[in-house]
Amino acid sequence: MRRRDLFTACMGTMSLAAGSGCSLRKPSPRQKLTLSASKQLSMSSLYLAQEWGYFRDAGFDVELLPGTNPLQSTAAMAGGKLDILFTGITISFLNAVLKGAPLKIVAGREIASPSCGNISVIYGLRRTFPRGLTDLRQLKGKRVVTGPSIGFSQFTLDAHLASVGLSIDDVTPVTLSSSQSVAALIGGSVDALVLNNDLDRDLASMSSQVVRTQNLAHIYPNFQVSHIFFGQTLLTAHVDIGARFLAAYLRGAREFARGKTPRFMENCARTNRLDVKRVTDACRGTFTLNGEVDMQSLRPFAEWAARRKYTARLADVSQLVDLRFLGRARAS
C-alpha cells in the first residue's frame, strides 16, 4: 500500500530541542505511519513514546504492528506496505539493499552495554556445565540454540566461539523459536542458547539451574545491536517528516532512560510472569539516546554475512544508512 500522498512537504519550522520536546507547526490531520516492532521489553522506549503522546504531538498517528519474521518485514518495507521497522540488522536487509531496494538504517537504538543487559549472552544448564561457562571451549560438541533463523544470534555465537579459537563448525546449531528455546534448555534437549531478547526470559531467577557467559560487550564493547529502519515512503518524502518522527522517538528514549515507565513494560512483565518491580527497576543504560549510528558495529556483521556466503558480496556499510533525517532532527 503506497501512501506517498500523505507525505507532503512540511512547511513549518522545526523546534526539536530535548528540553521543549517536539514543537513545530504540524500538518492537519495527523499523518499515519505504520511501524513494526516486537512486543519485547527492549522496545519499552518506543511504547513510552506512543503511550505518552510524543508521536501524536509531532503530528503522527503511529500504528504499531507486531513484529514478523525478518524476510516478511523487509519485503513489506520494500513494497511500501510498512513505513518503519525497529529491529536489529538482518541478512534479508543486507540482501535487499544489495539488490537496490529502498531501505535504510536511519538511527541507532540499542547497544550491548558493558555494565548491564543480557544481549547475546549464552546460557547453559548448570548440570551440563558444573564449572560455569567462563571457559567457552566447553561448548565444543554441544547443541546451541541460535534462534528461529540465520541471523544475529549466529553472528554473536561465532564471535563468542572465535574468542577461544572455536568456530560454528565445533557446535551443533539448533533453530527454535524464542518461545521454545528456554523450555528446550530446561528440558535438556539442548545444552545452551544465545539470548538476544534482553530481559524477556527470566533466566536470572533460575540461577540454580543455569549458568551464563558475559554479554557481547565483552567482545565488542558498546556494539550497536538494534536500529530504526525507514522504507520507501519515508525515504522519498520530505526529510522533515522522518526527522519529526525520530525526534519524537528520541524524546521517549531519553524519558525512559531517566526512569519513566510505560504501561507496556508493566503489562509485558505480568504477561510473562516476571516480577514487575524487578523488571521496571532493571538497568536502562542500553539505549542510544542521540540516535547516532555506529558504523563500526555494522561492518563485522556485513563481513560475517559475506564470509558465510549469506550475501552475494560484501555490503558497503555506507550504502546501508541514510543520516539525513537524524541530522535534521539533531540540528533543529
C-alpha positions in Angstrom: 0.0 0.0 0.0 1.5 3.3 -1.1 0.7 6.4 0.8 3.0 8.9 -0.9 0.2 11.5 -1.0 0.3 11.6 2.8 3.9 12.7 2.9 3.6 16.2 1.6 6.3 18.8 2.4 6.3 20.1 6.0 6.1 23.9 5.8 6.6 24.6 9.5 9.8 25.5 11.2 11.1 22.6 13.4 11.9 23.1 17.0 13.0 19.8 18.4 15.3 20.6 21.4 15.3 18.0 24.1 14.1 20.3 26.8 11.0 21.5 24.9 10.0 18.2 23.2 8.6 18.2 19.7 7.3 21.6 19.0 6.6 22.5 15.4 3.9 23.6 13.1 2.2 20.3 12.2 0.0 19.3 9.3 -3.6 18.6 10.0 -5.0 15.9 10.1 -2.2 13.8 11.6 -0.3 11.7 9.2 -0.5 7.9 9.6 2.6 5.8 9.9 2.8 2.0 10.1 5.6 0.7 12.4 6.6 -2.9 13.1 8.2 -3.9 16.3 8.3 -6.9 18.5 6.5 -6.9 21.8 9.6 -7.3 23.9 10.8 -5.3 26.9 13.6 -3.9 24.9 11.0 -1.9 22.9 9.8 -0.1 26.0 11.2 3.3 24.9 9.1 3.0 21.7 6.0 2.2 23.6 6.6 5.0 26.0 6.7 7.5 23.1 3.4 6.1 21.9 1.6 6.0 25.2 2.7 9.5 26.3 1.6 11.0 23.0 5.0 12.1 21.7 4.2 10.8 18.2 0.8 12.5 18.3 2.4 15.7 19.4 4.7 15.5 16.4 1.8 15.2 14.1 1.5 11.4 13.6 -0.9 8.6 14.1 1.5 5.7 14.5 0.0 2.2 14.1 2.2 -0.3 15.9 2.1 -3.7 14.2 3.5 -6.9 15.8 6.9 -7.9 14.5 7.0 -10.6 11.8 10.0 -12.6 10.6 12.8 -10.5 9.0 12.0 -11.7 5.5 8.4 -10.6 5.7 9.2 -7.3 7.3 11.9 -6.5 4.7 9.5 -7.3 1.9 6.7 -5.2 3.4 9.0 -2.2 3.7 10.4 -2.6 0.2 6.9 -2.7 -1.2 5.7 0.4 0.6 3.4 -1.5 2.9 5.4 -0.7 6.0 7.0 2.7 6.8 9.2 2.0 9.8 10.9 -1.0 11.4 12.5 -1.4 14.8 14.8 -4.4 14.8 18.4 -5.5 14.5 20.4 -5.8 11.3 19.4 -8.9 9.3 20.6 -11.0 6.4 17.4 -10.1 4.5 18.0 -6.4 4.9 21.6 -6.7 3.6 20.4 -8.7 0.6 17.6 -6.3 -0.2 19.9 -3.3 -0.1 22.4 -5.1 -2.3 19.6 -5.6 -4.8 18.7 -1.9 -4.8 15.7 -2.0 -2.5 14.7 1.4 -0.9 15.5 0.5 2.7 17.9 2.3 5.0 19.0 2.4 8.7 18.2 5.9 9.9 19.1 5.8 13.6 20.8 3.6 16.1 18.7 2.3 19.0 20.3 -0.1 21.4 23.8 -1.3 22.4 25.4 -4.2 24.1 26.4 -2.4 27.3 29.5 -3.5 29.3 27.7 -2.6 32.5 24.2 -4.1 32.1 21.9 -6.2 30.0 21.8 -9.7 28.6 22.3 -9.1 24.9 24.0 -12.0 23.2 24.6 -13.9 26.5 24.9 -17.6 26.2 23.0 -19.6 28.8 23.7 -23.2 29.6 22.4 -25.8 32.0 24.3 -26.0 35.3 24.3 -29.8 35.2 25.9 -29.7 31.8 28.4 -27.0 32.8 29.0 -27.6 36.5 32.1 -25.3 36.5 30.1 -22.5 34.8 30.7 -21.1 31.3 33.7 -18.9 31.9 35.6 -21.2 29.6 33.7 -21.2 26.3 35.8 -24.1 25.0 33.3 -26.3 26.9 30.7 -25.5 24.2 32.6 -27.8 21.7 30.3 -30.5 20.5 27.3 -29.1 22.3 23.8 -28.2 20.9 23.3 -24.5 21.0 20.0 -22.7 20.1 20.6 -19.7 17.8 17.0 -18.5 17.2 14.4 -19.3 14.6 16.5 -18.3 11.6 20.0 -17.5 10.4 20.9 -14.0 11.7 22.3 -12.1 14.6 22.3 -14.9 17.1 24.6 -17.0 14.8 26.8 -14.0 14.3 27.2 -13.5 18.1 27.7 -17.2 18.7 30.5 -17.1 16.1 32.1 -14.1 17.9 32.0 -15.9 21.2 33.5 -19.1 19.8 36.2 -17.2 17.9 37.3 -15.6 21.1 38.5 -19.0 22.3 39.7 -20.4 18.9 36.5 -22.3 18.0 34.1 -21.9 15.1 30.4 -22.6 14.4 31.6 -26.0 13.0 32.6 -27.0 16.5 29.0 -26.9 17.8 25.6 -28.1 16.6 23.4 -25.0 16.0 19.7 -25.6 16.7 16.9 -23.3 15.3 14.0 -22.8 17.6 11.5 -20.0 18.3 12.0 -17.9 21.3 9.0 -19.5 23.0 10.5 -22.9 22.6 14.2 -22.2 23.4 14.0 -21.9 27.2 11.8 -24.9 27.5 14.2 -26.9 25.4 17.1 -25.8 27.6 15.5 -26.6 30.9 14.2 -29.9 29.4 17.6 -30.9 28.4 17.0 -31.3 24.7 19.6 -28.6 24.0 22.7 -27.7 26.0 22.8 -23.9 25.6 21.1 -20.9 24.0 22.0 -17.5 22.7 19.8 -14.9 24.3 19.2 -11.7 22.3 15.9 -10.5 23.8 17.1 -8.6 26.8 15.1 -9.2 30.0 12.4 -11.2 28.1 13.4 -14.5 29.6 13.6 -14.7 33.4 16.6 -16.9 33.4 18.3 -14.8 36.1 15.7 -16.2 38.6 16.7 -19.7 37.6 20.3 -19.3 38.7 20.2 -22.7 40.5 19.7 -24.4 37.1 21.6 -22.3 34.6 25.0 -20.6 34.1 25.9 -17.8 31.7 28.6 -16.2 29.7 29.3 -12.4 29.6 27.4 -10.4 27.0 28.5 -9.3 23.6 30.2 -6.2 25.0 32.9 -8.4 26.4 34.0 -9.0 22.8 32.7 -5.8 21.1 32.2 -3.1 23.8 29.1 -1.0 23.1 28.3 -2.9 20.0 25.1 -1.4 18.4 22.6 -4.3 18.1 19.4 -2.6 17.1 18.4 0.2 14.7 15.5 2.1 13.2 14.8 1.5 9.5 12.8 3.6 7.1 11.1 2.2 4.0 10.3 3.8 0.6 7.6 6.1 1.7 9.6 8.0 4.3 12.9 7.9 2.3 11.2 9.6 -0.6 9.2 12.1 1.4 10.3 15.5 2.7 13.2 15.0 5.2 11.4 17.0 7.9 8.8 14.2 8.2 11.2 11.5 9.1 13.1 13.9 11.3 10.0 14.7 13.3 9.4 11.1 13.9 12.9 10.4 15.1 12.8 13.4 17.4 9.6 12.1 19.0 11.1 8.7 19.5 14.3 10.0 20.9 12.3 12.1 23.4 10.7 8.9 24.5 14.1 7.1 24.8 15.5 9.9 26.9 12.5 9.8 29.2 12.7 6.0 29.5 16.4 6.2 30.4 15.5 8.8 33.1 13.1 6.3 34.7 9.7 7.0 33.2 7.9 3.6 32.8 5.3 2.8 30.1 2.3 0.7 30.9 3.6 -1.7 28.2 6.6 -2.6 30.3 4.5 -3.5 33.4 2.0 -5.4 31.3 4.7 -7.3 29.5 6.2 -8.3 32.8 2.9 -9.6 34.1 2.1 -11.4 30.9 5.5 -13.2 31.1 5.0 -13.9 34.8 8.0 -11.8 35.7 8.4 -9.7 38.8 7.2 -6.2 37.8 9.4 -4.3 40.2 12.5 -6.2 39.3 11.8 -5.6 35.6 11.0 -1.9 35.9 14.0 -1.3 38.2 16.4 -3.0 35.8 19.2 -1.1 34.2 18.1 1.1 31.3 21.6 2.0 30.1 21.5 0.1 26.8 19.8 2.7 24.6 21.4 5.1 22.1 19.9 8.3 23.3 21.1 10.6 20.5 20.3 8.1 17.7 23.8 8.0 16.4 24.6 5.1 14.1 27.8 3.3 14.9 29.3 2.3 11.5 31.9 0.2 13.3 29.1 -2.1 14.6 27.7 -2.6 11.1 31.0 -3.8 9.5 31.5 -7.0 11.4 28.0 -8.3 10.7 28.3 -7.4 7.0 31.7 -9.1 6.8 30.4 -12.2 8.6 27.4 -12.5 6.3 29.7 -12.3 3.2 32.2 -14.7 4.6 29.4 -17.2 5.3 28.0 -16.6 1.8 24.7 -15.4 3.2 25.0 -12.4 0.9 26.3 -12.4 -2.7 29.0 -9.9 -1.9 30.2 -7.7 0.9 27.8 -4.9 1.6 29.4 -1.4 1.7 28.1 -0.1 5.1 27.8 3.4 3.7 25.0 2.1 1.4 23.1 0.8 4.4 22.4 4.1 6.1 20.7 7.5 5.4 21.5 10.0 8.1 19.6 13.0 6.6 16.7 12.6 9.0 18.8 12.2 12.1 21.0 15.1 11.2 17.9 17.3 10.7 16.3 16.2 14.0 19.5 16.8 16.0 20.4 20.1 14.4 17.0 21.7 14.9 
